Each structure stands twice: as C-alpha cells, then as structure tokens.
Amino acid sequence: MKITGLNVFQVDLPLKEGRYSWSNGNFIDVFDSTVLEIETDAGLTGYAECCPLGSAYLPSFARGVRAGIEELAPHLIGQDPLNINGINRIMDAALRGHPYAKAPVDIACWDLLGKSTGLPLYTLLGGAAQDDVALYRAISQEDPDIMARKIEGYAAEGYTKFQLKVGGDADEDIARIRATRAVLKPSDLLVADANTGWTRHEAARVVSAVADLDVYIEQPCPSYEESMSIRRRTGLPFVMDEVIDTPATLVRGIAEDAMDVINLKISKVGGLTKARLMRDICISHGIPMTIEDTWGGDITTATIAHLACSTPAEFTFSATDFNSYGTVDIAEGAPKRVNGRMAAADRPGLGITPIYDALGTPVARYS
C-alpha cells in the first residue's frame, strides 16, 4: 500500500456554551480544527483530526497544523502508511519538532492499519481493556457560583469527574474550588486545573487554603521545576499535563515522583504511536492517566475512545468526549456519551465516516 494523496479540511467548531475560558484570561468562542484525509493506491482512506486549544496554550496553533502538513506532504507521497514507525521517522527527519502537526498523519495511518486488517483501533493498541470509559467534564472559568451550578447540571447528566478551570486570581480560585467541591458527592472527583496560570507564590497560597478538601491540583505553574516546588509543599494528589510532552519528560517525572496522574494529550505528543508508548510506560509504573487531546470534534473523540478503551480501567483516571461540547457534527459513527461514559466503535480503524457537507471543500490537496 502506498500513499497517493493528502487532503486537508478546515472546520469551525462553535461551542454550545458560547465560550471556553481558562487561565490568565484566555478564551475561545470557536475552535479551528483540521481534518486530514490520506488516500492510498489500495482504495482505502485514513482520517484524523487535530485541534489546538488556541495559540496561547501549548507551542501549537491551528494554522500551524496545516502548514506542517504542507511541509510533510512531499515526503509522504509514495510511502507505505502501514509502516507507521517508518512514517514517524520520515516526519521527524523532514520537520524538527512540531509534534502536533505530525499527529494527524500518524493517526490517519493507524486508521488505515485498522481498515486494512479489519480490526478496530483499540484491538491494535493493545486489545479491549474496558467496555467503556468514564468521562470528565471541563468547567470553564467563571464566577464561583456559576461554576458550581454548571457542575450540578453536568452531574445530572451522569458525569462524576470534573476539571475546574482555575489559574486566575488566587482568592477567586480558592472560592471556586470550595464552591464546587461543596455541591459534589463525596465519591465525585474534582480537579483544580490551573493550566500553568499561577505564579509559585499564588499556587502555594491556593494549595494551603484548600488543604482540607478532596481535590486534585493540576499543572499549577508554567515550568516543571516550579510545579515540583508546589508538589513538595502539598499532600494533595497532583496532576502534570503541559510539561509532560515526551516519553523523556514522562520518565523524568516518574523518576522524581513529580505527579500522581498525568494528562496524556494525543496530539501534544505527536499522535497515537507516542501516546501508546507513554501510556504503556505509565501502566508499568502505576501512573493513571486522563486520556484526551487539546480539543476537537467527532474524529478526535473517536481517537481518544480507542486509546482509552485499550487501557485498563485502574489506569484510566478519565477521558474526554469533546464532541459533546460543540454544535457541529463532522463524522458519523463517533462515540456518544451515555451516563457520563463513552465506548469505542467495533468497526475497523477509528470506525468513523466523515460528513463532507460539514467539512466543505479541502483547503489543500497534495498528490
């Protein structure tokens, strides 16, 4: 099998809530997502999606995905997409860094591998480890009472795990954490996610002020070293996200006891190949994961579901159904939330079929 063409689509993903806000005043009203279609001489087509969380979250941005694919495309035409490690070596030789731009190529090749073998991706990623996975709900940063009311609403939809967007004013964040924890059941999980938004002294204040609560602290400061300083000051369970972006940083974090949980974002690390490696390292060291991505729609959600369903439940801290946040469907067959959980499709590959009326005309074609 050989790659004969790459088609790139751009699609806007508006939000049901109108706006998503996180640390340091960052917000997005409409997400800019890229869908990649890889064509082959065998008549099979692979799909993937990459949707950065704006331009101020990680070293990634939406137009960078499409520019990266443009850079990579000439090196991919004529290559065997089923030789996925080889594809990754070709991409790494052609473009230094920019893992998020390589991620859709890697994922689309996995989709092709599934279709060529007739197997769903969760089988190829290690086999079914659970029938469905528990989801978390991200609660956009607002006033404490509004966030508490939203948590109550989503709890009624079956969610039991909540990621609270903090990383703003320390006093307001303390109030946000207390107000939301107060409306949850004792068995519900609450994660206070600062998204690198606190300075060290602000983070130290917050973890001290909420030390009596059942809450996880996630990525309090911009750097690994600053976050480690806070880790040493609190007994609260600790989550690392933005700074765990390669197998090497994961190994360092494990060696230095930097975290109790990680957020494993598939596009952040370069696609399913590296995400699977990091997933297996975590399992071997007893580190649970939130399996997710930066953002996306139906195709991203399907990718998350396959990796999560091939991960043992005790190591799946949670997962994300991004397609429930938006107003636009871009693929049929994508997972849908049922009582706070979702399952991966049993169909070959990702198990999705793009809705071309939603995707529109390709913004770029390479052959």
C-alpha positions in Angstrom: 0.0 0.0 0.0 1.3 3.5 -0.9 0.1 7.0 0.0 -1.2 8.7 -3.1 -2.7 11.9 -1.7 -3.4 14.0 1.3 -6.5 16.3 1.6 -6.7 18.9 4.3 -10.0 20.3 5.6 -10.6 23.2 7.9 -13.7 23.3 10.0 -15.0 25.7 12.7 -16.3 24.1 15.9 -18.6 26.6 17.8 -19.3 25.8 21.4 -22.7 25.0 23.0 -21.8 27.2 26.0 -20.6 30.0 23.7 -17.2 30.4 25.2 -14.5 28.3 26.9 -12.2 30.2 29.3 -9.2 29.1 31.2 -6.1 30.6 33.0 -4.7 34.1 32.5 -7.8 35.4 30.8 -7.5 33.0 27.8 -10.7 32.1 26.0 -12.1 30.7 22.7 -15.5 31.1 21.1 -15.0 28.9 18.0 -12.3 26.2 17.7 -10.4 25.9 14.4 -9.9 22.2 13.7 -8.0 20.5 10.9 -9.2 17.2 9.4 -6.7 15.1 7.3 -7.7 12.6 4.7 -4.9 10.2 3.5 -5.6 8.4 0.2 -3.9 5.2 -0.9 -3.5 3.1 -4.0 -5.4 0.3 -2.3 -8.6 2.3 -2.3 -8.5 2.7 1.5 -8.7 6.2 3.1 -7.5 7.2 6.6 -8.7 10.1 8.7 -7.5 12.1 11.6 -8.3 15.5 13.3 -6.1 18.0 15.2 -7.5 21.0 17.0 -5.1 23.1 19.2 -6.5 24.9 22.1 -5.9 28.3 20.6 -2.4 29.8 20.2 -1.6 30.6 23.8 -1.9 27.2 25.5 0.9 25.0 24.1 3.5 25.7 21.4 0.9 24.9 18.7 -1.7 26.8 16.7 -4.4 25.8 14.2 -2.8 27.2 11.0 0.5 25.5 12.1 -1.2 22.1 11.7 -2.0 22.9 8.1 1.5 24.4 7.5 3.1 21.4 9.0 1.2 19.0 6.8 2.2 21.1 3.7 5.8 20.7 4.8 5.5 17.0 5.3 3.3 16.0 2.3 6.1 15.7 -0.3 8.0 13.3 2.0 4.9 11.1 2.5 3.6 10.6 -1.1 4.6 7.1 -2.2 5.3 5.8 1.4 3.7 2.8 3.0 1.2 4.1 5.6 1.2 0.8 7.4 4.8 1.2 8.3 3.9 3.6 11.0 7.2 3.7 12.8 8.8 4.4 9.4 6.3 7.2 8.7 7.2 8.8 12.0 11.0 8.5 11.2 10.3 10.2 7.9 8.4 13.0 9.5 11.0 13.6 12.2 13.7 13.8 9.6 11.8 16.2 7.4 10.5 18.5 10.2 12.2 19.1 13.5 9.7 19.3 16.4 6.1 20.3 15.8 4.6 17.1 17.1 1.1 18.4 16.9 1.4 18.8 13.1 2.6 15.2 12.7 -0.1 13.8 14.9 -2.9 13.7 12.3 -0.6 11.9 9.8 0.3 9.3 12.5 -3.4 8.9 13.5 -4.6 8.6 9.9 -2.0 5.8 9.3 -3.4 4.0 12.3 -6.9 4.3 10.9 -5.6 2.8 7.6 -3.9 0.0 9.5 -7.2 -0.8 11.2 -9.1 -0.8 7.9 -6.5 -2.9 6.2 -6.7 -5.6 8.9 -10.4 -5.3 9.5 -9.8 -4.5 13.2 -10.9 -1.6 15.4 -8.0 0.5 16.7 -8.5 -0.5 20.3 -7.5 -4.0 19.3 -4.3 -2.8 17.6 -3.5 -0.5 20.5 -3.3 -3.5 22.9 -6.8 -5.0 23.0 -10.0 -4.2 24.7 -9.3 -3.5 28.4 -12.7 -2.0 29.3 -16.1 -1.8 27.5 -16.4 1.9 28.1 -14.6 4.7 29.9 -15.6 7.3 32.5 -15.5 10.9 31.2 -14.7 14.2 32.9 -16.3 17.5 32.3 -14.2 20.6 32.0 -15.9 23.6 33.7 -15.0 26.9 32.0 -13.6 29.6 34.3 -16.3 31.9 35.6 -17.7 33.2 38.9 -17.7 30.5 41.7 -21.5 30.3 41.9 -21.9 29.9 38.1 -19.3 27.1 38.0 -21.0 25.3 40.9 -24.4 25.5 39.1 -22.8 24.1 36.0 -21.3 21.2 37.9 -24.7 20.4 39.3 -26.1 20.3 35.8 -23.5 18.1 34.4 -23.6 15.8 37.4 -27.3 15.2 36.5 -26.1 14.1 33.0 -24.0 11.3 34.6 -20.6 12.9 35.0 -18.7 12.1 38.2 -15.4 13.7 37.4 -14.9 17.4 36.9 -12.0 19.5 35.8 -12.3 23.0 37.2 -10.6 25.8 35.3 -8.7 27.9 37.7 -5.3 29.7 37.3 -6.7 33.2 37.8 -6.8 35.4 40.9 -5.8 33.2 43.8 -8.6 34.4 46.1 -11.2 33.8 43.4 -9.7 30.4 42.7 -9.9 29.4 46.3 -13.6 30.4 46.3 -14.1 28.4 43.0 -12.6 25.2 44.5 -14.6 25.5 47.7 -17.9 26.3 46.0 -17.7 23.5 43.5 -16.5 20.8 46.0 -19.5 21.7 48.2 -22.0 20.7 45.6 -20.4 17.3 44.7 -21.0 13.9 46.2 -18.1 12.6 48.3 -17.4 10.0 45.6 -17.1 12.6 42.8 -13.7 13.7 41.7 -12.7 17.3 41.4 -9.5 18.5 39.7 -8.4 22.1 40.0 -6.6 22.7 36.8 -4.5 25.9 36.7 -3.2 25.3 33.2 0.2 26.8 34.2 -1.6 30.0 35.3 -0.3 30.6 38.8 3.0 32.0 39.9 4.7 30.0 42.6 3.6 32.1 45.5 -0.1 32.1 44.2 0.0 28.3 43.9 1.5 28.0 47.4 -1.4 30.1 48.8 -4.1 28.1 47.0 -2.9 24.6 47.9 -2.5 25.7 51.5 -6.0 27.2 51.6 -7.7 24.1 50.2 -5.6 21.5 52.0 -8.7 20.3 53.9 -10.6 19.4 50.7 -10.7 16.4 48.5 -9.3 17.9 45.3 -6.5 17.2 42.8 -4.1 20.0 41.9 -3.2 20.1 38.2 -0.3 21.9 36.5 -0.1 24.9 38.8 2.8 26.7 37.3 4.4 27.1 33.8 7.5 25.1 34.4 8.3 21.6 35.6 10.6 23.0 38.3 8.0 25.5 39.6 5.3 22.8 39.7 7.6 20.5 41.5 8.1 23.1 44.2 4.4 23.1 44.8 4.3 19.3 44.7 6.7 19.3 47.6 4.5 21.7 49.6 1.2 19.8 49.5 -0.2 16.5 50.3 -3.0 16.9 47.8 -2.9 14.5 44.8 -1.0 16.1 41.9 -1.6 16.0 38.1 1.0 17.1 35.5 -0.1 18.0 32.0 1.6 20.6 29.8 5.1 19.8 30.8 4.8 16.1 30.3 5.1 16.2 26.5 7.5 13.5 25.5 8.5 10.0 26.7 11.6 11.6 28.1 9.8 14.1 30.3 7.5 11.4 31.5 10.4 9.2 32.5 11.9 12.2 34.4 8.6 12.9 36.2 8.3 9.3 37.2 11.9 9.1 38.5 11.4 12.3 40.5 7.9 11.5 41.8 6.6 14.6 40.2 2.9 13.5 39.9 0.2 11.0 40.8 -1.6 11.3 37.5 -0.8 12.7 34.0 -2.9 14.1 31.3 -2.0 12.3 28.1 -3.0 14.5 25.2 -2.6 12.6 21.9 -1.7 15.4 19.5 0.6 17.1 22.1 2.9 14.1 22.0 2.7 13.5 18.2 -0.1 11.0 17.7 -1.1 7.5 18.8 2.3 5.9 18.3 4.0 8.0 21.0 0.8 8.2 23.1 0.7 4.4 23.2 4.3 4.3 24.3 3.7 6.8 27.1 0.5 5.0 28.1 2.4 1.8 28.5 5.2 3.5 30.5 2.6 4.9 32.8 1.0 1.5 33.3 4.3 -0.1 34.0 5.0 2.5 36.8 1.5 2.6 38.2 0.6 6.1 37.0 -3.1 6.7 36.0 -3.9 8.9 33.0 -6.5 11.2 31.8 -6.6 10.2 28.1 -7.6 13.2 25.9 -6.4 15.8 23.5 -6.1 19.6 23.2 -9.6 19.9 21.7 -11.5 18.6 18.7 -14.7 17.1 17.4 -16.0 13.7 16.4 -12.8 12.3 14.9 -10.6 13.4 17.9 -13.2 11.9 20.3 -13.1 8.6 18.4 -9.3 8.6 18.7 -9.4 9.2 22.4 -12.0 6.4 22.9 -9.9 3.8 21.2 -6.8 4.6 23.2 -8.8 4.8 26.4 -10.7 1.6 25.9 -7.4 -0.3 25.3 -6.2 1.0 28.7 -7.0 -0.8 31.9 -9.7 0.9 33.9 -7.5 1.3 37.0 -5.1 3.4 34.9 -7.7 5.4 33.1 -8.3 8.3 35.5 -10.7 9.8 33.0 -11.2 10.6 29.3 -12.9 13.3 27.3 -15.8 13.5 24.9 -15.0 16.7 23.1 -17.8 16.3 20.5 -20.4 16.9 23.3 -19.1 20.4 23.8 -19.6 21.6 20.2 -22.6 22.3 17.9 -21.2 20.8 14.7 -21.1 17.1 13.8 -18.2 16.2 11.4 -18.3 12.4 11.3 -20.8 9.6 11.6 -20.1 6.7 14.0 -18.3 8.8 16.6 -18.7 7.9 20.3 -21.6 9.5 22.1 -21.8 10.0 25.9 -24.1 7.7 27.8 -24.5 8.4 31.5 -21.0 10.0 31.8 -19.2 7.3 29.8 -18.3 6.5 26.2 -17.3 3.4 24.2 -15.1 3.0 21.1 -16.6 1.6 17.9 -16.2 -2.0 16.9 -15.8 -1.1 13.3 -12.4 -1.2 11.5 -9.9 1.6 12.2 -11.4 4.6 14.0 -14.9 3.5 12.9 -16.0 6.9 11.7 -17.2 8.3 8.3 -16.6 12.0 7.7 -19.6 14.2 6.9 -18.3 16.0 3.9 -21.1 18.6 3.9 -19.8 19.7 7.3 -16.1 19.6 6.2 -16.6 21.5 3.0 -14.1 21.7 0.2 -10.4 20.8 1.0 -8.3 23.9 1.7 -5.3 22.0 0.4 -4.6 18.9 -1.7 -1.2 17.1 -2.1 -0.5 14.3 -4.5 
